[in-house]
Amino acid sequence: MNGLTVEQEAALAYLYLHQDDTFGQPVCKKHSRGAMTLRERGLIKAEADFSGHVYFQNLTSSGASHYDTARAQRRAFIAFDDDADELALELAAEDKALKKAVEMQFVTVDEDRIVDY
């Protein structure tokens, strides 16, 4: 959306919603590649180590603006709260990756987020 892939949008949504609790912690593995692209595009500030861990620092003003614009565009179709919006992006990214897999697989269900479904 607006120049980002669904994986990158999912990473941006995750970082936007968790920006207060991820400082100093590595970004979860499923979002690390998207986070690196967001860093290269100037949407976030982050550092990476040689083992491939990405350490999120903060969103840039461009990153926050992109997220707000994309979120408003998604909500023009259906109104989600922020947590459900982030989950929908994660599921879409996971579905896209699974479609590339050889075997039939299903997206994972996060039991701790049932309310967001």
Secondary structure, DSSP 4 states (H G I P E B T S, - for coil): -TT--HHHHHHHHHHHHTTTT-TTSBPPHHHHHHHHHHHHTTSEEEEE-TTS-EEEEEE-HHHHHHHHHHHHHHHTTS---HHHHHHHHHHHHHHHHHHTSSS-------GGGGGG-
